[in-house]
Amino acid sequence: MPRDLTLDVRGMDPPEPIERVLETIADFKVGDKLKLVIDCMPHPLFRILERGGYDHHVEPGTESLYLITIWALSDQGG
């Protein structure tokens, strides 16, 4: 069953937000989604996601500046 997770990284100092995202998505399967609640545009994360086989979509947040949805393009782990 696909997972739909939310991770709020507002107020965290770098590199903790990226570390948290990577830990959360490490075992993603196709259909799993992470909604990232964040107040800055994490450009370094986007490059890591692309290299790792993930895609993302950025939209304005309601409780934060951005809401970024991340998903795997193929099964990632265990």
Secondary structure, 3 states (H helix, E strand, C coil): CCCEEEEECCCCCCCHHHHHHHHHHCCCCCCCEEEEEECCCCHHHHHHHHHHCEEEEEEECCCCCEEEEEEECCCCCC
